[in-house]
Structure formats: C-alpha cells, structure tokens
Amino acid sequence: MDEKKLRRSLSNKKIAGVCSGVAAYFDIDVTLVRVLWAVISVVYGMGIIAYIVCMFVMPTDSDPQ
C-alpha cells in the first residue's frame, strides 16, 4: 500500500511548496489550496504564520515528479 506523507513539493512551488504539498496530500487542485490559504491569510492573519511554520516543519519531497 502506498503511504501518503505530507511533504513540501520541490517541483510545483511558488514560494516554498507548502500549498502544493498540501494539495498533493489531500488529492485536490493546488490552485484551490493557494486561494483558500490566501483568503485565510487576509481574513484571519493566521495563514501567514501557519505557512511559515509549515515551511520549516514539513520535509521536502525527495522524489519530485
């Protein structure tokens, strides 16, 4: 069985690959994740902090596709 792991993408990234990694983990469109993350950042302000934390905590994808 293929084990899913939450990892930052090295091949499909705009800033650090966090949104792309989240999209791959949940098997949804990366654009949707980026828009939702931006809305959360603007409305609540916590998205920016969460992104920075994820950028340092999430490991990078060792096998970019």
Z-matrix of the N, CA and C atoms (Angstrom, degrees):
N
C 1 1.444
C 2 1.531 1 109.09
N 3 1.327 2 115.19 1 137.57
C 4 1.465 3 120.93 2 -178.84
C 5 1.525 4 109.42 3 -80.36
N 6 1.308 5 116.65 4 118.12
C 7 1.461 6 122.10 5 -178.12
C 8 1.525 7 110.14 6 -83.95
N 9 1.344 8 116.00 7 127.57
C 10 1.463 9 120.59 8 177.91
C 11 1.522 10 109.16 9 -84.91
N 12 1.323 11 115.18 10 134.12
C 13 1.461 12 120.78 11 176.78
C 14 1.512 13 108.57 12 -130.95
N 15 1.308 14 116.12 13 142.24
C 16 1.457 15 122.45 14 178.52
C 17 1.525 16 108.11 15 -84.17
N 18 1.340 17 115.33 16 111.87
C 19 1.467 18 121.14 17 -177.81
C 20 1.519 19 109.75 18 -139.79
N 21 1.331 20 115.50 19 149.62
C 22 1.464 21 120.84 20 174.55
C 23 1.512 22 108.97 21 -72.75
N 24 1.315 23 116.03 22 140.85
C 25 1.459 24 120.89 23 179.77
C 26 1.530 25 110.04 24 -86.96
N 27 1.310 26 115.70 25 138.17
C 28 1.465 27 120.48 26 175.79
C 29 1.523 28 111.52 27 -95.92
N 30 1.340 29 116.56 28 -21.03
C 31 1.459 30 119.50 29 -175.21
C 32 1.523 31 113.95 30 -94.64
N 33 1.325 32 118.39 31 -29.46
C 34 1.457 33 121.92 32 -176.00
C 35 1.526 34 109.17 33 -122.81
N 36 1.316 35 115.96 34 72.04
C 37 1.459 36 118.96 35 -176.12
C 38 1.516 37 111.21 36 -128.99
N 39 1.329 38 115.64 37 152.90
C 40 1.464 39 122.23 38 173.20
C 41 1.527 40 109.17 39 -107.23
N 42 1.327 41 116.84 40 -46.35
C 43 1.467 42 120.72 41 178.59
C 44 1.531 43 109.38 42 -114.74
N 45 1.336 44 116.46 43 -68.51
C 46 1.457 45 119.29 44 -178.11
C 47 1.524 46 113.03 45 -129.54
N 48 1.328 47 118.40 46 -0.64
C 49 1.453 48 121.63 47 178.12
C 50 1.506 49 115.31 48 86.85
N 51 1.342 50 117.76 49 9.02
C 52 1.467 51 121.39 50 -177.73
C 53 1.530 52 110.45 51 -66.89
N 54 1.311 53 117.93 52 -50.20
C 55 1.467 54 120.97 53 -178.32
C 56 1.522 55 110.92 54 -62.79
N 57 1.301 56 117.19 55 -38.42
C 58 1.455 57 120.97 56 178.86
C 59 1.528 58 110.97 57 -66.00
N 60 1.303 59 116.86 58 -38.94
C 61 1.466 60 120.72 59 177.12
C 62 1.515 61 112.25 60 -66.55
N 63 1.324 62 116.80 61 -41.24
C 64 1.466 63 121.15 62 177.40
C 65 1.527 64 110.16 63 -64.47
N 66 1.325 65 117.04 64 -41.86
C 67 1.457 66 121.10 65 179.17
C 68 1.526 67 111.16 66 -63.78
N 69 1.309 68 117.60 67 -41.18
C 70 1.459 69 120.78 68 178.72
C 71 1.528 70 110.98 69 -66.37
N 72 1.313 71 117.34 70 -38.77
C 73 1.461 72 121.39 71 -179.44
C 74 1.523 73 111.50 72 -64.36
N 75 1.335 74 116.94 73 -43.63
C 76 1.457 75 121.08 74 -179.13
C 77 1.530 76 112.51 75 -91.40
N 78 1.328 77 118.03 76 0.60
C 79 1.459 78 124.40 77 178.72
C 80 1.535 79 111.77 78 55.37
N 81 1.339 80 115.29 79 51.72
C 82 1.460 81 122.03 80 176.32
C 83 1.524 82 108.90 81 -128.86
N 84 1.314 83 116.12 82 170.00
C 85 1.458 84 121.61 83 -177.69
C 86 1.532 85 110.59 84 -67.85
N 87 1.314 86 116.66 85 134.27
C 88 1.461 87 121.76 86 -178.00
C 89 1.530 88 111.35 87 -65.31
N 90 1.326 89 117.44 88 -31.91
C 91 1.465 90 120.13 89 179.10
C 92 1.526 91 110.86 90 -63.49
N 93 1.326 92 116.84 91 -39.49
C 94 1.459 93 121.08 92 177.84
C 95 1.529 94 110.94 93 -62.32
N 96 1.313 95 116.87 94 -42.38
C 97 1.470 96 120.85 95 178.84
C 98 1.525 97 110.41 96 -64.74
N 99 1.326 98 117.00 97 -42.17
C 100 1.468 99 120.43 98 -179.61
C 101 1.525 100 111.55 99 -64.61
N 102 1.330 101 116.80 100 -41.21
C 103 1.471 102 120.43 101 179.05
C 104 1.522 103 110.11 102 -66.54
N 105 1.320 104 117.54 103 -45.94
C 106 1.473 105 120.15 104 178.92
C 107 1.523 106 111.23 105 -61.95
N 108 1.316 107 117.15 106 -40.92
C 109 1.466 108 120.82 107 179.73
C 110 1.533 109 110.33 108 -64.59
N 111 1.325 110 116.54 109 -39.94
C 112 1.468 111 120.22 110 178.70
C 113 1.523 112 111.17 111 -66.26
N 114 1.327 113 117.20 112 -41.56
C 115 1.470 114 120.61 113 178.67
C 116 1.519 115 110.48 114 -63.69
N 117 1.318 116 117.41 115 -44.72
C 118 1.467 117 120.60 116 178.25
C 119 1.523 118 110.43 117 -62.38
N 120 1.323 119 116.65 118 -37.67
C 121 1.469 120 120.09 119 179.46
C 122 1.518 121 111.68 120 -65.28
N 123 1.331 122 116.58 121 -42.28
C 124 1.458 123 120.62 122 -177.51
C 125 1.527 124 111.31 123 -73.56
N 126 1.323 125 116.69 124 -43.84
C 127 1.467 126 120.69 125 -174.31
C 128 1.523 127 111.99 126 -76.32
N 129 1.330 128 116.62 127 -47.45
C 130 1.462 129 119.72 128 -174.45
C 131 1.526 130 114.04 129 -104.71
N 132 1.302 131 118.31 130 -23.24
C 133 1.457 132 121.08 131 -179.95
C 134 1.516 133 114.77 132 82.55
N 135 1.317 134 117.68 133 -12.76
C 136 1.462 135 121.06 134 -177.76
C 137 1.526 136 112.28 135 -81.60
N 138 1.322 137 117.79 136 -16.73
C 139 1.452 138 120.72 137 -179.18
C 140 1.515 139 112.55 138 -64.07
N 141 1.311 140 117.00 139 -34.87
C 142 1.465 141 121.26 140 179.53
C 143 1.525 142 110.22 141 -66.90
N 144 1.309 143 116.26 142 -44.71
C 145 1.471 144 120.71 143 178.81
C 146 1.522 145 110.10 144 -65.26
N 147 1.338 146 116.50 145 -43.01
C 148 1.463 147 120.52 146 179.58
C 149 1.520 148 111.01 147 -62.90
N 150 1.331 149 117.65 148 -39.44
C 151 1.458 150 121.62 149 179.23
C 152 1.526 151 110.50 150 -63.69
N 153 1.303 152 116.78 151 -44.86
C 154 1.468 153 120.67 152 -179.75
C 155 1.524 154 110.60 153 -63.67
N 156 1.324 155 116.74 154 -42.18
C 157 1.465 156 120.21 155 178.24
C 158 1.529 157 110.20 156 -62.94
N 159 1.332 158 116.53 157 -46.50
C 160 1.469 159 120.53 158 179.25
C 161 1.520 160 111.49 159 -62.59
N 162 1.313 161 116.81 160 -35.62
C 163 1.453 162 121.41 161 -179.48
C 164 1.534 163 110.96 162 -60.06
N 165 1.321 164 117.14 163 -35.12
C 166 1.460 165 120.44 164 -178.64
C 167 1.525 166 113.03 165 -93.72
N 168 1.331 167 117.56 166 -24.86
C 169 1.462 168 120.82 167 -174.99
C 170 1.523 169 112.52 168 -91.04
N 171 1.325 170 117.28 169 -38.89
C 172 1.470 171 120.96 170 -176.96
C 173 1.524 172 110.34 171 -73.06
N 174 1.330 173 117.21 172 131.15
C 175 1.468 174 119.15 173 175.99
C 176 1.527 175 110.19 174 -72.45
N 177 1.323 176 116.37 175 157.87
C 178 1.460 177 120.38 176 178.59
C 179 1.514 178 110.14 177 -82.80
N 180 1.313 179 115.15 178 155.57
C 181 1.457 180 121.85 179 178.42
C 182 1.514 181 108.28 180 -73.37
N 183 1.314 182 116.94 181 118.67
C 184 1.472 183 120.46 182 -177.21
C 185 1.518 184 112.48 183 -79.24
N 186 1.354 185 117.51 184 -13.76
C 187 1.458 186 121.44 185 -178.97
C 188 1.520 187 108.90 186 -127.50
N 189 1.354 188 118.00 187 77.33
C 190 1.466 189 119.49 188 179.93
C 191 1.525 190 111.22 189 -63.60
N 192 1.340 191 114.94 190 142.93
C 193 1.466 192 119.87 191 -176.32
C 194 1.485 193 111.20 192 -101.27
